[in-house]
Amino acid sequence: MQPNFLFDLDQTLLNFHASEERALEIISKKYGLDYSKDKYAHFKAYNKSLWLELEKGSISRKELFALRFTDFIAQCKGESLGLNPLMINEEFIVTMSQNGVLMDGAKEFVKRLKETIEGCRIYIVSNGATVNANGRIKSTGLDKYLDGIFVSEAMGVAKPSKKFFDIVLDTIGAEKESCIVIGDSLTSDMAGAQNASIDSLWFMPQAESTSSIESEMKKYDVDYCASSFNETYDILKKWSGEKNGINLQNPYCI
């Protein structure tokens, strides 16, 4: 069976926050906003809360984009500048797309998968803006190792919806048994895999404790977890071998 690896993008293969911070600083300077590290920290936290609301279906993408920059402009005391939050958001996304940053070791890891796991296909499954995702992927050279990119904006549906993964499977012509979702987000990636009944691997280099890991894995029915690219590689190699009838020992499955 041909293994299909469905990778989340941000904080799994690409360092979203590094690109985000750089783009926000560039845009702030361009429009005379009073940018600071503290204001970026506020933006990051508020933006995350809005994406969680989008995952729940409480707000639309347009509302998310408008809210995050209405708030950021206010934080920078820029209300008097007459800036359009959606216009600022559009420039922010384009600027991010030109400033992709890889997670340490990500490109080497993906290259290793391609070279050593026979027949594997690697796809990106990401919530976000298409221009942003495609631009950052290309700017880092990651695109050379990918078989396809699926971004929620273009699909009209976001993770963790089962429909998102139904579209992916239908497009690539694969059964769910041949797929595994790899990502850092429990509420998006792991919940999405759970909703679609697809195997899952939680990439969690920043996890705080073993007890919390076990609790979250049970809650989201996570099959595997890994704290590094080396562990992730070992798990995916074993998983692929099992799909093809090869028995390899794996210490990372709970």
ChimeraX attribute file (.defattr): number of C-alpha atoms within 10 A of each C-alpha:
attribute: neighborCount
match mode: 1-to-1
recipient: residues
	/A:1	16
	/A:2	16
	/A:3	23
	/A:4	23
	/A:5	23
	/A:6	26
	/A:7	22
	/A:8	24
	/A:9	26
	/A:10	22
	/A:11	18
	/A:12	21
	/A:13	25
	/A:14	23
	/A:15	18
	/A:16	20
	/A:17	14
	/A:18	16
	/A:19	20
	/A:20	21
	/A:21	16
	/A:22	16
	/A:23	20
	/A:24	24
	/A:25	17
	/A:26	15
	/A:27	17
	/A:28	19
	/A:29	11
	/A:30	9
	/A:31	12
	/A:32	11
	/A:33	19
	/A:34	15
	/A:35	19
	/A:36	13
	/A:37	10
	/A:38	10
	/A:39	16
	/A:40	19
	/A:41	12
	/A:42	15
	/A:43	20
	/A:44	17
	/A:45	11
	/A:46	15
	/A:47	19
	/A:48	13
	/A:49	13
	/A:50	21
	/A:51	20
	/A:52	14
	/A:53	15
	/A:54	18
	/A:55	18
	/A:56	15
	/A:57	12
	/A:58	12
	/A:59	14
	/A:60	14
	/A:61	17
	/A:62	10
	/A:63	13
	/A:64	20
	/A:65	19
	/A:66	18
	/A:67	17
	/A:68	20
	/A:69	21
	/A:70	19
	/A:71	17
	/A:72	26
	/A:73	23
	/A:74	12
	/A:75	18
	/A:76	15
	/A:77	13
	/A:78	17
	/A:79	15
	/A:80	8
	/A:81	11
	/A:82	8
	/A:83	14
	/A:84	13
	/A:85	18
	/A:86	18
	/A:87	12
	/A:88	19
	/A:89	21
	/A:90	15
	/A:91	16
	/A:92	21
	/A:93	21
	/A:94	17
	/A:95	22
	/A:96	25
	/A:97	24
	/A:98	20
	/A:99	19
	/A:100	26
	/A:101	21
	/A:102	23
	/A:103	17
	/A:104	12
	/A:105	12
	/A:106	17
	/A:107	19
	/A:108	12
	/A:109	16
	/A:110	18
	/A:111	14
	/A:112	13
	/A:113	21
	/A:114	16
	/A:115	12
	/A:116	10
	/A:117	17
	/A:118	13
	/A:119	14
	/A:120	19
	/A:121	19
	/A:122	20
	/A:123	22
	/A:124	24
	/A:125	26
	/A:126	24
	/A:127	26
	/A:128	20
	/A:129	18
	/A:130	18
	/A:131	19
	/A:132	20
	/A:133	26
	/A:134	18
	/A:135	20
	/A:136	26
	/A:137	25
	/A:138	14
	/A:139	15
	/A:140	16
	/A:141	12
	/A:142	20
	/A:143	18
	/A:144	12
	/A:145	17
	/A:146	16
	/A:147	14
	/A:148	15
	/A:149	19
	/A:150	24
	/A:151	24
	/A:152	16
	/A:153	15
	/A:154	13
	/A:155	14
	/A:156	9
	/A:157	17
	/A:158	25
	/A:159	25
	/A:160	23
	/A:161	20
	/A:162	18
	/A:163	17
	/A:164	22
	/A:165	25
	/A:166	13
	/A:167	14
	/A:168	20
	/A:169	16
	/A:170	11
	/A:171	11
	/A:172	13
	/A:173	9
	/A:174	15
	/A:175	14
	/A:176	18
	/A:177	13
	/A:178	19
	/A:179	24
	/A:180	22
	/A:181	25
	/A:182	28
	/A:183	26
	/A:184	24
	/A:185	18
	/A:186	20
	/A:187	15
	/A:188	22
	/A:189	28
	/A:190	30
	/A:191	21
	/A:192	24
	/A:193	30
	/A:194	22
	/A:195	17
	/A:196	17
	/A:197	15
	/A:198	20
	/A:199	20
	/A:200	26
	/A:201	26
	/A:202	25
	/A:203	25
	/A:204	18
	/A:205	14
	/A:206	9
	/A:207	12
	/A:208	9
	/A:209	8
	/A:210	8
	/A:211	9
	/A:212	11
	/A:213	16
	/A:214	13
	/A:215	11
	/A:216	14
	/A:217	20
	/A:218	12
	/A:219	13
	/A:220	19
	/A:221	18
	/A:222	24
	/A:223	19
	/A:224	21
	/A:225	24
	/A:226	21
	/A:227	13
	/A:228	14
	/A:229	20
	/A:230	11
	/A:231	16
	/A:232	20
	/A:233	17
	/A:234	18
	/A:235	22
	/A:236	20
	/A:237	20
	/A:238	18
	/A:239	23
	/A:240	26
	/A:241	17
	/A:242	14
	/A:243	16
	/A:244	13
	/A:245	10
	/A:246	11
	/A:247	12
	/A:248	14
	/A:249	12
	/A:250	15
	/A:251	10
	/A:252	14
	/A:253	12
	/A:254	12
